[in-house]
Amino acid sequence: MIEIQPIKTPPIATIEVPGSKSFTNRALFVAALANGQSTLTGALFSDDTHYMCKSLQSLGVRIVEDKEEDTFHVTGNGGIIPIQQAELYIGNSGTTSRSLISYVSLGHGEFIIDGDEPMRHGRPISDLLNALHQLGVSVRTEFENGYLPVIVNANGIKGGKTKLDASKSSQFLTSLMLVAPYAKDGMEIEVTGDLKTPYIDITMAVMKAFGVEVINTGYKLFSISDGQQYQPRAYQIEPDASSASYFFAAAAITGGCVTVKHLHTDSKQGDVQFIRVLEQMGCKVDVSDEGITVRGPDQLRGIDVDMKDISDTALTLAAIAPFADSKVSIRNIEHTRWQETDRIHAMVTELRKLGVPVVEHQDGLEISPSPITPATIDTYHDHRVAMAFSLIGLKVPGIRINDPDCVRKTFPDYFEVLRGLYV
């Protein structure tokens, strides 16, 4: 447990956040499929990228880690998996588990993918398995319940047409797209359900950077022709926009001024648009070659916002909402109920623990302004709950965070960087 100390004066700070988890894990995966050595700089070293790296190494990919330089050196095998049997443990990493299911399908042999309890009970996988079945892959869940562990009896991916329900997670579509160039007949993926598109933009950006083109027809049909190959290269990973949101929000509630270096508004990361939410709440945003700067107002305004495309920052907004002058409504984030935890229920539960009036909806919540009652926040093994609710402690004494080490999933030194606001 850690107790957050209130900031006495509005901070003026310049912050560097780690590399994007989304870009790092996709780049590791694509570099493993390329034929030759790639160098990934500015990379994130965290629990999620650790599980991706170790799993790929277990599958015969040579990866050299240089944590001091934030760099991975990856020697890919050109789509060949030289291992015929492996049991892969992916912790609580949804990106890793879902991507690896498709990756090992390219091989020949039996592969088992398992993870932590939240992956076994709270993060569904069956829609991806259904799409792989249509592509001729023999894959099943061990307990026939739609969750990990998953067993793949691999014999390559024939490819062709498949239909995918991506409403619960865009990671299902990312998984198929990333391996599609190595399917015998390429892949044509028809998407049903309500797709969260920004993460697919990241997927396509990484694929293009490594030399593979995707034909995207209105985010409803994705075509990747066979015969394409990822090309090894040097690749720079940009800062994580989701991680940056906590520091922008810190400026918003303290009336301070915080710059996050090297992050820009042309990023493919949807969460960079959280700054536009803060603008509507009264913050001033400046964009320069150095990065993005947010200045907090004297008083935040309430807002009604659809956060479907930036839902990882919904927790950030929920944490600062009690300090607004009127109600904050967060809509269209039902899919977050199937992430590291049921995030809507977690937000509602912990805000009520703090004495904040909250109305829960199936796809969101409404938060009214309120004084804060000091309390200990449960984090549900969810890094974003820990980081978001720590912000409240910048304004109010007596805010304690249980299991602060859960931030290792994406931002291992988050609390050290947060302390930089006190200088």
C-alpha positions as a Python dict, from the first residue, in 0.01 Angstrom:
ca = {
    (1, 'M'): (0, 0, 0),
    (2, 'I'): (112, 355, -73),
    (3, 'E'): (-33, 684, 52),
    (4, 'I'): (-37, 976, -189),
    (5, 'Q'): (60, 1312, -45),
    (6, 'P'): (-125, 1625, -162),
    (7, 'I'): (66, 1877, -371),
    (8, 'K'): (97, 2208, -186),
    (9, 'T'): (158, 2433, -487),
    (10, 'P'): (53, 2389, -851),
    (11, 'P'): (328, 2193, -1028),
    (12, 'I'): (527, 2321, -1322),
    (13, 'A'): (694, 2011, -1462),
    (14, 'T'): (826, 1841, -1774),
    (15, 'I'): (771, 1466, -1774),
    (16, 'E'): (892, 1176, -1985),
    (17, 'V'): (667, 870, -1997),
    (18, 'P'): (769, 523, -2117),
    (19, 'G'): (719, 397, -2470),
    (20, 'S'): (377, 289, -2588),
    (21, 'K'): (275, -59, -2478),
    (22, 'S'): (57, -95, -2788),
    (23, 'F'): (339, -5, -3025),
    (24, 'T'): (604, -203, -2835),
    (25, 'N'): (414, -532, -2827),
    (26, 'R'): (305, -503, -3190),
    (27, 'A'): (659, -416, -3300),
    (28, 'L'): (805, -711, -3105),
    (29, 'F'): (553, -941, -3268),
    (30, 'V'): (606, -812, -3624),
    (31, 'A'): (985, -808, -3586),
    (32, 'A'): (966, -1174, -3477),
    (33, 'L'): (782, -1254, -3802),
    (34, 'A'): (1029, -1061, -4019),
    (35, 'N'): (1333, -1237, -4163),
    (36, 'G'): (1638, -1075, -4005),
    (37, 'Q'): (1730, -830, -3731),
    (38, 'S'): (1520, -534, -3624),
    (39, 'T'): (1609, -274, -3361),
    (40, 'L'): (1323, -130, -3157),
    (41, 'T'): (1417, 188, -2970),
    (42, 'G'): (1218, 388, -2718),
    (43, 'A'): (1053, 60, -2617),
    (44, 'L'): (853, -8, -2304),
    (45, 'F'): (996, -252, -2050),
    (46, 'S'): (706, -366, -1832),
    (47, 'D'): (517, -679, -1733),
    (48, 'D'): (318, -684, -2057),
    (49, 'T'): (620, -648, -2284),
    (50, 'H'): (813, -895, -2067),
    (51, 'Y'): (552, -1164, -2130),
    (52, 'M'): (549, -1093, -2503),
    (53, 'C'): (929, -1102, -2520),
    (54, 'K'): (967, -1422, -2316),
    (55, 'S'): (694, -1601, -2510),
    (56, 'L'): (854, -1516, -2844),
    (57, 'Q'): (1191, -1631, -2713),
    (58, 'S'): (1032, -1961, -2607),
    (59, 'L'): (911, -1997, -2966),
    (60, 'G'): (1264, -1969, -3105),
    (61, 'V'): (1293, -1594, -3168),
    (62, 'R'): (1626, -1437, -3065),
    (63, 'I'): (1563, -1118, -2867),
    (64, 'V'): (1835, -920, -2690),
    (65, 'E'): (1710, -670, -2430),
    (66, 'D'): (1891, -345, -2351),
    (67, 'K'): (1692, -185, -2071),
    (68, 'E'): (1941, 96, -2021),
    (69, 'E'): (1882, 211, -2380),
    (70, 'D'): (1511, 116, -2392),
    (71, 'T'): (1592, -109, -2687),
    (72, 'F'): (1509, -457, -2814),
    (73, 'H'): (1719, -630, -3081),
    (74, 'V'): (1498, -889, -3249),
    (75, 'T'): (1611, -1153, -3499),
    (76, 'G'): (1299, -1279, -3670),
    (77, 'N'): (1247, -1619, -3831),
    (78, 'G'): (1051, -1513, -4139),
    (79, 'G'): (721, -1657, -4018),
    (80, 'I'): (870, -1996, -3929),
    (81, 'I'): (822, -2136, -3578),
    (82, 'P'): (1106, -2384, -3517),
    (83, 'I'): (952, -2514, -3194),
    (84, 'Q'): (690, -2791, -3206),
    (85, 'Q'): (568, -2773, -2849),
    (86, 'A'): (550, -2496, -2591),
    (87, 'E'): (356, -2389, -2284),
    (88, 'L'): (343, -2010, -2278),
    (89, 'Y'): (249, -1807, -1970),
    (90, 'I'): (132, -1453, -2044),
    (91, 'G'): (43, -1314, -1701),
    (92, 'N'): (-244, -1068, -1737),
    (93, 'S'): (-151, -942, -2083),
    (94, 'G'): (-446, -945, -2319),
    (95, 'T'): (-243, -823, -2616),
    (96, 'T'): (12, -1099, -2566),
    (97, 'S'): (-234, -1385, -2519),
    (98, 'R'): (-456, -1297, -2812),
    (99, 'S'): (-170, -1225, -3050),
    (100, 'L'): (15, -1544, -2959),
    (101, 'I'): (-286, -1765, -3028),
    (102, 'S'): (-270, -1662, -3393),
    (103, 'Y'): (110, -1662, -3399),
    (104, 'V'): (149, -2023, -3285),
    (105, 'S'): (-118, -2127, -3536),
    (106, 'L'): (146, -2064, -3803),
    (107, 'G'): (358, -2345, -3658),
    (108, 'H'): (330, -2722, -3644),
    (109, 'G'): (267, -2890, -3310),
    (110, 'E'): (84, -2834, -2984),
    (111, 'F'): (97, -2503, -2802),
    (112, 'I'): (-71, -2410, -2473),
    (113, 'I'): (-129, -2049, -2371),
    (114, 'D'): (-225, -1971, -2012),
    (115, 'G'): (-224, -1672, -1781),
    (116, 'D'): (-327, -1516, -1450),
    (117, 'E'): (-672, -1562, -1294),
    (118, 'P'): (-825, -1250, -1459),
    (119, 'M'): (-736, -1398, -1798),
    (120, 'R'): (-899, -1730, -1698),
    (121, 'H'): (-1228, -1576, -1588),
    (122, 'G'): (-1272, -1217, -1703),
    (123, 'R'): (-1116, -1170, -2046),
    (124, 'P'): (-1303, -1363, -2317),
    (125, 'I'): (-1131, -1527, -2612),
    (126, 'S'): (-1403, -1728, -2791),
    (127, 'D'): (-1474, -1476, -3069),
    (128, 'L'): (-1111, -1499, -3181),
    (129, 'L'): (-1120, -1878, -3166),
    (130, 'N'): (-1435, -1882, -3380),
    (131, 'A'): (-1262, -1672, -3645),
    (132, 'L'): (-958, -1902, -3642),
    (133, 'H'): (-1181, -2208, -3677),
    (134, 'Q'): (-1316, -2058, -4000),
    (135, 'L'): (-954, -2033, -4120),
    (136, 'G'): (-893, -2403, -4059),
    (137, 'V'): (-709, -2373, -3727),
    (138, 'S'): (-759, -2640, -3458),
    (139, 'V'): (-786, -2440, -3138),
    (140, 'R'): (-989, -2477, -2820),
    (141, 'T'): (-1013, -2364, -2461),
    (142, 'E'): (-911, -2628, -2209),
    (143, 'F'): (-1229, -2593, -2004),
    (144, 'E'): (-1466, -2503, -2290),
    (145, 'N'): (-1558, -2180, -2114),
    (146, 'G'): (-1432, -1919, -2361),
    (147, 'Y'): (-1125, -1819, -2157),
    (148, 'L'): (-764, -1928, -2113),
    (149, 'P'): (-600, -2179, -2112),
    (150, 'V'): (-607, -2223, -2491),
    (151, 'I'): (-468, -2525, -2674),
    (152, 'V'): (-362, -2487, -3038),
    (153, 'N'): (-289, -2797, -3247),
    (154, 'A'): (-112, -2604, -3517),
    (155, 'N'): (-61, -2696, -3880),
    (156, 'G'): (-21, -2355, -4040),
    (157, 'I'): (-302, -2113, -4132),
    (158, 'K'): (-471, -2180, -4465),
    (159, 'G'): (-624, -1834, -4464),
    (160, 'G'): (-904, -1704, -4684),
    (161, 'K'): (-1224, -1546, -4555),
    (162, 'T'): (-1334, -1525, -4194),
    (163, 'K'): (-1593, -1334, -3994),
    (164, 'L'): (-1501, -1183, -3657),
    (165, 'D'): (-1709, -1027, -3380),
    (166, 'A'): (-1472, -761, -3243),
    (167, 'S'): (-1715, -591, -3006),
    (168, 'K'): (-1552, -723, -2688),
    (169, 'S'): (-1196, -642, -2795),
    (170, 'S'): (-1015, -499, -3097),
    (171, 'Q'): (-723, -723, -2993),
    (172, 'F'): (-898, -1014, -3168),
    (173, 'L'): (-874, -831, -3499),
    (174, 'T'): (-516, -720, -3434),
    (175, 'S'): (-420, -1083, -3369),
    (176, 'L'): (-554, -1199, -3706),
    (177, 'M'): (-421, -901, -3902),
    (178, 'L'): (-65, -935, -3773),
    (179, 'V'): (-28, -1297, -3890),
    (180, 'A'): (-235, -1261, -4208),
    (181, 'P'): (62, -1211, -4446),
    (182, 'Y'): (188, -1558, -4349),
    (183, 'A'): (-141, -1740, -4409),
    (184, 'K'): (-119, -1957, -4722),
    (185, 'D'): (-402, -1772, -4898),
    (186, 'G'): (-377, -1436, -4723),
    (187, 'M'): (-675, -1323, -4522),
    (188, 'E'): (-1001, -1137, -4566),
    (189, 'I'): (-1158, -1045, -4233),
    (190, 'E'): (-1520, -930, -4214),
    (191, 'V'): (-1579, -745, -3887),
    (192, 'T'): (-1909, -750, -3702),
    (193, 'G'): (-1991, -575, -3378),
    (194, 'D'): (-1884, -230, -3261),
    (195, 'L'): (-1512, -203, -3335),
    (196, 'K'): (-1281, 26, -3137),
    (197, 'T'): (-1081, 166, -3430),
    (198, 'P'): (-781, 359, -3284),
    (199, 'Y'): (-597, 42, -3183),
    (200, 'I'): (-652, -97, -3532),
    (201, 'D'): (-493, 221, -3669),
    (202, 'I'): (-189, 140, -3454),
    (203, 'T'): (-185, -217, -3589),
    (204, 'M'): (-197, -97, -3949),
    (205, 'A'): (71, 166, -3883),
    (206, 'V'): (314, -95, -3746),
    (207, 'M'): (238, -337, -4030),
    (208, 'K'): (298, -64, -4287),
    (209, 'A'): (622, 44, -4122),
    (210, 'F'): (751, -313, -4162),
    (211, 'G'): (638, -335, -4525),
    (212, 'V'): (290, -494, -4527),
    (213, 'E'): (-13, -321, -4678),
    (214, 'V'): (-369, -364, -4550),
    (215, 'I'): (-678, -281, -4755),
    (216, 'N'): (-926, -135, -4507),
    (217, 'T'): (-1282, -95, -4629),
    (218, 'G'): (-1462, 124, -4378),
    (219, 'Y'): (-1331, -73, -4079),
    (220, 'K'): (-1574, -349, -4181),
    (221, 'L'): (-1354, -551, -4414),
    (222, 'F'): (-977, -595, -4393),
    (223, 'S'): (-785, -764, -4674),
    (224, 'I'): (-419, -868, -4646),
    (225, 'S'): (-281, -1047, -4951),
    (226, 'D'): (-49, -1345, -4930),
    (227, 'G'): (309, -1316, -5053),
    (228, 'Q'): (382, -1010, -4840),
    (229, 'Q'): (663, -1033, -4584),
    (230, 'Y'): (758, -808, -4294),
    (231, 'Q'): (1095, -644, -4357),
    (232, 'P'): (1341, -605, -4068),
    (233, 'R'): (1421, -245, -3981),
    (234, 'A'): (1514, 8, -3716),
    (235, 'Y'): (1194, 131, -3553),
    (236, 'Q'): (1135, 415, -3306),
    (237, 'I'): (849, 371, -3058),
    (238, 'E'): (664, 679, -2942),
    (239, 'P'): (565, 761, -2581),
    (240, 'D'): (254, 602, -2436),
    (241, 'A'): (-43, 838, -2463),
    (242, 'S'): (-245, 648, -2202),
    (243, 'S'): (38, 692, -1950),
    (244, 'A'): (60, 1061, -2039),
    (245, 'S'): (-307, 1111, -1952),
    (246, 'Y'): (-238, 1088, -1578),
    (247, 'F'): (5, 1378, -1588),
    (248, 'F'): (-222, 1590, -1805),
    (249, 'A'): (-502, 1520, -1556),
    (250, 'A'): (-270, 1611, -1267),
    (251, 'A'): (-225, 1955, -1422),
    (252, 'A'): (-601, 1980, -1470),
    (253, 'I'): (-696, 1927, -1104),
    (254, 'T'): (-407, 2119, -945),
    (255, 'G'): (-410, 2425, -1172),
    (256, 'G'): (-54, 2336, -1267),
    (257, 'C'): (134, 2314, -1595),
    (258, 'V'): (270, 1979, -1714),
    (259, 'T'): (452, 1898, -2038),
    (260, 'V'): (490, 1541, -2163),
    (261, 'K'): (794, 1527, -2389),
    (262, 'H'): (804, 1374, -2738),
    (263, 'L'): (428, 1310, -2759),
    (264, 'H'): (240, 1472, -3048),
    (265, 'T'): (-118, 1506, -3163),
    (266, 'D'): (-54, 1324, -3492),
    (267, 'S'): (1, 1001, -3297),
    (268, 'K'): (-203, 697, -3404),
    (269, 'Q'): (-276, 640, -3035),
    (270, 'G'): (-637, 737, -2979),
    (271, 'D'): (-571, 827, -2615),
    (272, 'V'): (-373, 1134, -2715),
    (273, 'Q'): (-715, 1290, -2780),
    (274, 'F'): (-779, 1294, -2405),
    (275, 'I'): (-631, 1643, -2419),
    (276, 'R'): (-941, 1753, -2615),
    (277, 'V'): (-1160, 1629, -2329),
    (278, 'L'): (-952, 1838, -2090),
    (279, 'E'): (-987, 2140, -2319),
    (280, 'Q'): (-1365, 2108, -2298),
    (281, 'M'): (-1329, 2104, -1920),
    (282, 'G'): (-1141, 2435, -1926),
    (283, 'C'): (-776, 2336, -1961),
    (284, 'K'): (-540, 2508, -2200),
    (285, 'V'): (-341, 2282, -2432),
    (286, 'D'): (-24, 2379, -2618),
    (287, 'V'): (149, 2160, -2875),
    (288, 'S'): (512, 2217, -2971),
    (289, 'D'): (813, 2030, -3105),
    (290, 'E'): (899, 1945, -2744),
    (291, 'G'): (569, 1773, -2672),
    (292, 'I'): (222, 1850, -2534),
    (293, 'T'): (159, 2091, -2246),
    (294, 'V'): (-160, 2109, -2038),
    (295, 'R'): (-240, 2398, -1804),
    (296, 'G'): (-518, 2349, -1551),
    (297, 'P'): (-795, 2606, -1494),
    (298, 'D'): (-911, 2759, -1167),
    (299, 'Q'): (-1219, 2534, -1189),
    (300, 'L'): (-1286, 2230, -1408),
    (301, 'R'): (-1617, 2218, -1592),
    (302, 'G'): (-1847, 1918, -1612),
    (303, 'I'): (-1876, 1730, -1941),
    (304, 'D'): (-2081, 1467, -2123),
    (305, 'V'): (-1848, 1261, -2342),
    (306, 'D'): (-1846, 949, -2558),
    (307, 'M'): (-1519, 773, -2470),
    (308, 'K'): (-1546, 466, -2691),
    (309, 'D'): (-1229, 549, -2883),
    (310, 'I'): (-1027, 663, -2579),
    (311, 'S'): (-1166, 429, -2315),
    (312, 'D'): (-832, 362, -2143),
    (313, 'T'): (-852, 724, -2025),
    (314, 'A'): (-1207, 686, -1891),
    (315, 'L'): (-1060, 597, -1552),
    (316, 'T'): (-846, 909, -1564),
    (317, 'L'): (-1152, 1124, -1628),
    (318, 'A'): (-1352, 944, -1357),
    (319, 'A'): (-1081, 1024, -1102),
    (320, 'I'): (-1083, 1398, -1169),
    (321, 'A'): (-1460, 1423, -1223),
    (322, 'P'): (-1550, 1494, -854),
    (323, 'F'): (-1348, 1818, -881),
    (324, 'A'): (-1559, 1957, -1169),
    (325, 'D'): (-1830, 2218, -1116),
    (326, 'S'): (-2107, 1997, -1254),
    (327, 'K'): (-2183, 1638, -1349),
    (328, 'V'): (-1943, 1437, -1565),
    (329, 'S'): (-2104, 1169, -1786),
    (330, 'I'): (-1887, 898, -1946),
    (331, 'R'): (-2061, 699, -2221),
    (332, 'N'): (-2008, 413, -2469),
    (333, 'I'): (-1744, 214, -2280),
    (334, 'E'): (-1928, -113, -2217),
    (335, 'H'): (-1633, -305, -2366),
    (336, 'T'): (-1423, -202, -2064),
    (337, 'R'): (-1622, -447, -1855),
    (338, 'W'): (-1409, -724, -2016),
    (339, 'Q'): (-1064, -574, -1957),
    (340, 'E'): (-824, -628, -1665),
    (341, 'T'): (-1133, -597, -1447),
    (342, 'D'): (-1487, -474, -1498),
    (343, 'R'): (-1367, -117, -1513),
    (344, 'I'): (-1707, 48, -1502),
    (345, 'H'): (-1797, -137, -1182),
    (346, 'A'): (-1452, -66, -1038),
    (347, 'M'): (-1489, 308, -1101),
    (348, 'V'): (-1834, 314, -943),
    (349, 'T'): (-1727, 109, -639),
    (350, 'E'): (-1416, 309, -559),
    (351, 'L'): (-1576, 650, -618),
    (352, 'R'): (-1862, 560, -385),
    (353, 'K'): (-1605, 451, -127),
    (354, 'L'): (-1473, 810, -149),
    (355, 'G'): (-1821, 950, -86),
    (356, 'V'): (-1882, 1052, -447),
    (357, 'P'): (-2238, 1020, -587),
    (358, 'V'): (-2225, 794, -894),
    (359, 'V'): (-2490, 646, -1122),
    (360, 'E'): (-2387, 326, -1300),
    (361, 'H'): (-2508, 242, -1651),
    (362, 'Q'): (-2432, -65, -1859),
    (363, 'D'): (-2212, 141, -2091),
    (364, 'G'): (-2083, 410, -1857),
    (365, 'L'): (-2141, 622, -1548),
    (366, 'E'): (-2242, 967, -1424),
    (367, 'I'): (-2031, 1134, -1155),
    (368, 'S'): (-2146, 1434, -951),
    (369, 'P'): (-1918, 1689, -785),
    (370, 'S'): (-1846, 1603, -427),
    (371, 'P'): (-1608, 1648, -135),
    (372, 'I'): (-1380, 1347, -99),
    (373, 'T'): (-1381, 1116, 202),
    (374, 'P'): (-1032, 969, 258),
    (375, 'A'): (-1018, 597, 184),
    (376, 'T'): (-802, 308, 70),
    (377, 'I'): (-851, 228, -298),
    (378, 'D'): (-866, -132, -415),
    (379, 'T'): (-702, -175, -754),
    (380, 'Y'): (-835, -516, -872),
    (381, 'H'): (-488, -598, -1013),
    (382, 'D'): (-559, -324, -1269),
    (383, 'H'): (-276, -82, -1338),
    (384, 'R'): (-511, 189, -1467),
    (385, 'V'): (-722, 187, -1149),
    (386, 'A'): (-407, 243, -943),
    (387, 'M'): (-268, 523, -1159),
    (388, 'A'): (-599, 704, -1211),
    (389, 'F'): (-713, 705, -847),
    (390, 'S'): (-369, 812, -726),
    (391, 'L'): (-450, 1151, -884),
    (392, 'I'): (-715, 1218, -621),
    (393, 'G'): (-442, 1203, -357),
    (394, 'L'): (-274, 1503, -520),
    (395, 'K'): (-569, 1712, -399),
    (396, 'V'): (-700, 1528, -92),
    (397, 'P'): (-509, 1382, 206),
    (398, 'G'): (-562, 1024, 319),
    (399, 'I'): (-580, 853, -22),
    (400, 'R'): (-408, 516, -10),
    (401, 'I'): (-356, 276, -302),
    (402, 'N'): (-358, -99, -243),
    (403, 'D'): (-125, -315, -454),
    (404, 'P'): (62, -23, -613),
    (405, 'D'): (299, -270, -782),
    (406, 'C'): (24, -355, -1033),
    (407, 'V'): (145, -52, -1233),
    (408, 'R'): (435, -273, -1349),
    (409, 'K'): (201, -394, -1622),
    (410, 'T'): (262, -79, -1829),
    (411, 'F'): (445, 186, -1621),
    (412, 'P'): (681, 30, -1362),
    (413, 'D'): (817, 360, -1227),
    (414, 'Y'): (488, 550, -1233),
    (415, 'F'): (498, 655, -869),
    (416, 'E'): (859, 773, -900),
    (417, 'V'): (765, 985, -1201),
    (418, 'L'): (458, 1116, -1017),
    (419, 'R'): (687, 1239, -739),
    (420, 'G'): (851, 1461, -999),
    (421, 'L'): (543, 1684, -980),
    (422, 'Y'): (629, 1779, -621),
    (423, 'V'): (961, 1947, -703),
}
